[in-house]
Amino acid sequence: MKFSGVVLALAMMVGAASAFAPVNNRAMPRTIVQAQGAKQDFLEASPYYDMSEIPINTYKNKSPFVGKITSVKRIVGPEATGETCDIVIEHGGKMPYWEGQSFGVIPPGTNPKNGKPNSVRLYSIASSRYGDDMTGNTATLCVRRATYWCPELGAEDPAKKGVCSNYLCDATPGTECKMTGPSGKVMLMPEDKPETDIIMVATGTGIAPYRSFWKRLFIEETPAGEAYKGLAWLFLGVANSDALLYDDELQGIKEKYPENFRLDYALSREATNKKGGKMYIQDKVEEYSDEIFDRLDKGGHIYFCGLKGMMPGIQDMLAEVCKEKGIDNEEWLKGLKKGGQWHVEVY
């Protein structure tokens, strides 16, 4: 990666950085950005885990912010089931957000059913509050292009394609984008307890909020990352290897932090469960149910994000595990919710 003379000059001004930065008492090779001496702390609360002033609904539907799309990149292989894009939007620092929140996007045009302007669609933010460029001026969305295969036509029906996802995936740099938010508090991390285990369960683009987690905890030099002592454990369910998302980042973290990060994939078209059927996300989680239940009993948090169709299978699996353990499933779940350990955001 090449840097302009301005950036290099800035790096000299702020001082040369050492090759390694301690995070949670571990030696972590810094990213190129971090090697310039740019510590990520200018968007932190005081103390960093204080949630009293978390930004909520800074911009609303009637008066949205107009951002600018700076890049659109396909991030799945040719054999993936569908197209998923990494989309970076510039907000100029006027839409600050926290990890686990969502932005709304209002696609241009009108709804043909009622003639009214298109309504807002929510997308989990896939970057930390600093953005992938570390300036605090951008946000990244992970968007799957929504299409509809018509059996009668034997082809995709353009009349039924997802309006907003196609608008975003077809966008070019410079495209204006109406945005609302940020919204949501359900998927926030428990940063006031840095020893907390964080179990993340996702299907497809449901990985988005978790990317903001792992960027903050393991890639960027943040107060939260320096303090974190728990285990972050990601379960991702996709159809095949070509559909994996951000795998390069995840493998890098897994290699550097084997004691603090774990990764398990459920590839439904490439792996089988213990019964010989397709390996879905609930099957992969079930393989580790004893350890997961133990970590939850000790205060761990569990997160679910993705298509709403993922939850029935997961809930049935958890109920069966509870039955095998002689646990009242309803009381167990009620206890997790009461303790703020249960986080669900599905669509």
NORPE-V564108 format. One record per backbone hydrogen bond with DSSP energy under -1.0 kcal/mol. NH is the residue of the N-H (numbers start at 0). CO is the residue of the C=O. Records with the same first field share a line. If there is no record, write none. Layout:
NH=CO, CO
//
This chain:
7=3
8=4
9=5
10=6
11=7
12=8
13=9
16=34
20=27
22=25
23=225
25=22
27=20
29=18
34=30
35=32
36=33
38=36
39=220
40=38
43=40
49=46
53=50
56=181
58=180
62=59
64=178
66=176
67=89
68=174
69=87
70=87
72=85
74=83
76=241
79=76
81=79
84=142
85=72
86=140
87=70
88=138
89=67
90=136
91=136
93=90
100=97
101=182
102=122
103=179
104=120
105=177
110=115
113=110
114=110
117=108
120=104
122=102
124=100
125=139
130=127
133=130
135=129
138=88
140=86
142=84
144=82
149=154
153=149
154=149
156=147
159=156
161=145
165=161
166=162
167=163
168=164
169=165
173=68
174=171
176=66
178=64
179=103
180=58
182=101
187=184
190=188
192=189
195=192
197=230
198=300
199=232
200=302
201=234
202=304
203=236
205=202
206=203
207=204
210=206
211=207
212=208
213=209
214=210
215=211
216=212
217=213
219=214
221=219
225=221
226=222
227=223
228=193
229=193
231=259
232=197
233=261
234=199
235=263
236=201
237=265
242=239
243=240
249=245
250=246
251=247
252=248
253=249
254=250
255=251
256=252
259=256
260=256
261=231
263=233
265=235
267=237
268=238
269=266
270=266
272=276
275=272
278=270
279=277
283=279
284=280
285=281
286=282
287=284
288=285
291=287
292=288
293=289
294=290
295=291
296=292
297=293
298=295
299=294
300=196
301=340
302=198
303=342
304=200
305=344
309=306
310=307
313=309
314=310
315=311
316=312
317=313
318=314
319=315
320=316
321=317
322=318
323=319
324=320
326=321
331=327
332=328
333=329
334=330
335=331
336=332
337=333
338=334
339=336
340=335
342=301
344=303
346=305
//
